[in-house]
């Protein structure tokens, strides 16, 4: 997924967006039972840095307990990859190519060389700790869970029940999600 000039434009828009808002800490919360199966959809920008290389894209994500549909798009809106998780496993579609696996982590490790933590990410993008997994929050407010260090940031100028940015890191992999649109 190389985007060339489009990546440069996206990088500039991320940098400009960061300058235009005032970051505020967002403390991770434990998910209540009523939120365990709450569906959501979110859109925004995604930045991944792995092994010294970076990728930038937009994302559209529809989540429910039974299914996830994640589209990775160019800044102009063209879908470059689509990931669907359901009871039968997960399928990644990129152009005419399709790959299947039992779970997202295995498929992303096989195809990308790194794991996309979709099961935890469904909680983390909303500022929650993932249920059923040990978690700790350090003095700086960083969540440590499932081998990931997660930083939640909200936009002080546009308060929301969810963080506006989630930054994940594990080893030489970092993932940053900037969510611009939420729909319950």
C-alpha positions, 0 to 999 in steps of 0.5 A: 500500500504505497500512496506516494504523493497522496501519502504526503498530502495525508501526512500534511493533513494529519500534521495540520489537524494536530496543530488545530486542536488542543490535546487533552489526556483521556483516561482508559475506562473499563467497559460496562456490561451494556457496552460489551456488545454495543455496535459502532462505526467509525471513520478516520485516518490510520498511520502504521509504522513498522520496521522503519517504514510508514503507511498512511491511509483512511479507514471506515470500520463497522463493528458488532459483536458478530462481525467487523468490516474494515475498509482501508482507503486512499485519501481520495476514497478508493478502497485498497483493502477490505477486512471482514471478520465473522463467525467463519473467520476473517477474509482480506480482499485486496483488488482481485486477491483474497486470503482467509484465516481463523483470526485477524491477528494470524492473517495480518501476521501472514500477509503484512508481517505484523499483527493488527490487534482487531479484537483489542482494538474494538475496545481501545478505539473507544477508550476502554480496556479490553475485557478479560485481559490483564491491564494496567495503567501507568503514572503517565496514563498509558494503558498496558494490555495484551503486550501493547502500550496504548495512549488515548488522546482527546481533543479539548476543543471538541469533547467526546465520550471517545478519544479522538486519537489512539496510539498503540505501540509494541516493539518496532510497530506503532499504529495511530488512529485519528477518528473523525466520525462516530456512529452508534 
